[in-house]
């Protein structure tokens, strides 16, 4: 029986040595998972349909076994015969992958690299806050802009995930990041754990565009502070309602109209925050104006939802409006 969800495996400093683990996929993230597990002392088998010769060789050099073949039945047989206690599925691996189906049939628990990383987030003295970002093509711009603002405000921040370095590499980096912004691809969300007592607890999650591949709300599960969604457009608000969050977490809408008392939006051409201040009923913080954004070179109104989402991340970290405005003046 797997020990993955038992109390002794919820920390980097737990006794991981000797755990038998299959890693499905050997791309950039898959190799990072393998490298991490080997560092922890696990017995690891990596299986993949494709991988570069260099990555295969390096996988074996660091002490893991690897099987790379397009023959799905061979991969599945090897994975089951390895007798793993649990397995980690790389983002992008399909739900009907032969290895995945075989491991499920054998009763082997499957988790994502993100959920493994949550268990291991305490390796260094500084434990970073997590911000999850997904939803359409805007996720990259939101993450990058928010990271620029947070770093400008003195909060060491790194963007990881899709299109960036693996999350597990950042957790093993001795640099004391205070915030990690995790860009999640729609396909990867299929492997994320739903809410339970010991699942991930990100500070906030952001999605302002619909994902055709996922509408489950799993992105928002476990959020502690704020779920940021696109107000009055698409299904992201429904996803927030479907998620299970920590008591006290708020739904924060962003839109191109006048904001409610827990939203960000526009009032007479001014970007305003009515979500992250004490007197939300009677006050709003001015962040910037449409004229200033156009003068700075932003494409308005197309980029406004992403800008507002990045502002929400920044304000959730108590970044003053003038610091945000300063970064927005230099797109």
N, C-alpha and C positions, 0 to 999 in steps of 0.2 A: 504493500500500500504506500502511496506517495506520502512523503513528509513535507511537501512543498508548503502547505498552508498551516503547518504546526508552528508554535511560537519560536522554536529554535532556528527557524529559517526566515526571519524577518529583518535581518540586519547584515551588512557587509561582514561584521565581526562574528557572525554565527558560524556554526560548524558545518560548512558546505562540503568539506573534503570527503571524497568517496561517493558523492551523489552521481548516479548514472543518468546522463542527460543526452537526448538527441536534439540537435539544432537543425531545423529544416530551412534550407536556403543558405547560400554562401556568397552573397554579395557583400557590399560594404557593411551593412548592419549585421548580417549573419556572421561575418568574420569577427566583428566586435563582440558579439555574444560569445562566440567560441573562445576568444582571447580572454574575456572576462571570467568565464567559467573555469578555464584552465588555471588562471591566476588564483582562483578560489580553491583549487584542488579537486575539481570534479573530474569524473571520467566522461569524456565527450566524444560523440560521433556526429560529424557533420554530414548531411546528405543533401545533394542538390542535383538538379537536372543539368545545370551549367555553372561553370566558374572558371576564372582565368587560371592558367597554369601557375602563375606566380602565387596566387592566393591559395591554391591547393597545396603547393609546396610549403608555404609559410604556415598553413594550418597544421601540417604534419611536423614541421620543425618545432613548433611551440608545444607539441605533445598531445595533439588531438588526432583521432582517426578521421578519415574523409572518404566518402564514396560519392563520386560525381559521374552520373550516367543518365542518359535520356530514357533509359528503360525504367519506367515507373514501378513496375513490379519488382525489379531488383532492388530499387531504393526502399520500397515498402518492406520487403522481406528482411533486408539488412537492419532497418530501423527497429522492427519488432523483435528480431533475434538478438539485438543488443540488450534487450530487457531493460529499457529505461524506466526510471521512476517518474520522470516527467519530461516534457519536450518544450522547446521554445520555437515558435514559428516566426520567421522573418516577415516584415511587411512586403506585400506584393505576392506572397504565396497564395494560390487560389484555394477557395474552400473545398474544391473537389480534387485537390492534389492527392495522388495515390498514397503518399506517405501519411498525410493528414488523415485520410480515411482509414488506413490500416491502424494507425495509432489510436484513433477514436474507438475502433472496434475492439482493440486490445485493452481498452480502459485506461489508457495513458493520459493524464491531464496535460492540456496544451495551454501555454500562456504566450503573451507577446513580449517583445523586448522591452516595451514600456513598463509592463507590469513587473517584469524581473528587475528593471532599473529602480522602480519604487522601493523594492525590498532592499536594494543595495545603496540607497542614496546617502547613507551616513558614513561612507568611507572616510571622508575628510572632516576636519573640525567644523567647517562652515557647511551647513545643510541648506542647499538652495531652495527657494520657492519655485514652484512649477507653474507655468502659464501654457495652456494648451491652445493651439490655433489650427483650425481647419476650415473647410468650406470654400470651394471654388478657387479661382485663380488669384483672389485677393489675399490669400493666407500668407504668401511670401512677402508681399509689400507691408502687410500689417506687422508681421514679425520683425522685419528689418527696421521699420520706422520706430516701433516701440523700443527696440533694443538701442537705437541711436539716442532716443530721449532718455532712457534709463541710465545709459552710460554717461550721458552729458550731465545727469543729475547726481552722479557719483555712486550709482548702484551697479556694481560689476555684473554684466549681463551677457549671455551668449545664446545665439540661436542655434538649435540643433534639430535633427530630424530630417525630413524629406528635403533634399537639395543641399543639405549641410552635413556636418560631421555627426556620427552616431551619438545618441544620448549617453550610452554607457561609457564612451570615451571621455565625455565631459565630466562624468561622475568620478572617473579615475584620474582626472587632471588635477594636479596639486593647486592650480590657481583657484583662489577662493571666490568663485562666482556666487552671488547672492540670489540671482534669478536666472532660470533657464527657460527660454521660450521654445516650446517644442512644436515644430510644424508637422502635422499629421496628415498623411495622404488618406483619401477616402478608403482605399483598399485596406489599409492597415487597421482601420477601426474595427474590422470584422473580428480581429483577434483580441481586442481589449476585454478585460474582465468587466462584468457588470458590478454594480455596487454591492459590497459586503463589508463586514466588520473590519477587515484588514486590507481592503483594496486602496488604490491610490487616492490621495487627497490633495489635488492641485489647488493653488490659490484661486485660480480663475480659468475659464475656458471661453473661447471666442469663435463664433461662426456666424458670418453675415451673408453667406450664399449657400444655396442648397447643394448638397452632395447627392448626385444621382445614385451613387453606390451605397450610401448609408443615410438613413433617416431615423435611426433608432434612439438618438439622444445619448448614446454611450459617451460621447465626447464630454458631456457635462456631468457625468456621474461623479460623485464624490467631491464636487467643488465646495470650497470652504467660504469664499468671499463673494464672487460675482460670476454669473453666466451672461455673457454679452451676445446679443442676438440682433438681427435686422428687424426693426419694428415695422409692422404693416406690410411685409413683403416676404413671400416664400414660406417655408416650413420651419425655420430655425426657432421661432417662438414655441411652436408645438414640441420641438425636440427638448427645449428647456423644461417644458411642463412634464414631459415623459421621463426626464432624468430624476435620479435619486441623489439629492445633494445633502450636505451637512446642514444641520439646523442653523439658521441665521444667514445662509447664503442668499443673495438677492439676484433677481433677474434685471439686467440693465439693457434697455433698448437703445439702439442708435438708428437715427432716421434723418431725413432731409426736411422734416417739418418741426414745428414747435415741440420741444420735449416735455414729457411728463416729469413728475418729481423724482423719478429714479432713472432718468434717461439722459442721453446727449443728443443734441440736434441743432437746429437753426432758428434764430429769431431775428428777423429783419436783416438778413445777411451776416449775422454774427454766429460763430460756432460757440455754443454754450454747454456747460456741464451742470446738470441738476441732479447728478447721481452721487458725487463724492464730496459732499460738504454737509455741514451740520443742519443748517436751516433749509432743507430742500424744498419745503413748501413755499417759501417766500423769496429765496435768493437763487442766483445762478452765477457761475463763474464764466467770464468771457475768456475764451482761449485765443481766438483769432477772428479775422473777417474774411469773407469771400474775396474781397478786393485784394487783401494782403496775400492770400494764397495764389491768386491769379498772377499777381506781380512777381511772386517768388518762382513761378513756373509750373505750378501744379495744374493738372487738367481737371477743370471744374465744369460740371458736377460729377463726372465719371469717378474721380478718385475720392470723393467726399466720404462715402461709407467706410472705406478702408482707413482714411485719416481719422474719422471719429472712433473707430474701433481701437486704433493705436493710442489715441488720446485716452480712451477708457482704461486701457492697460496702464498707461502712465499715471493717471489720476488715482487708480487703485493702489499705486505705490507712493502716493502722496507727493508726486512731482508738482511743483508750483506751476501755475498757468504760464508765467513769463518764461520759464525754462522750455516748456513745450512750444510756445510761440517762437522762441529763438531757433529751435531745431526746424520747425515748419518753414521758417524763412530761408532755409538752405536745403531744398529737396535733393 
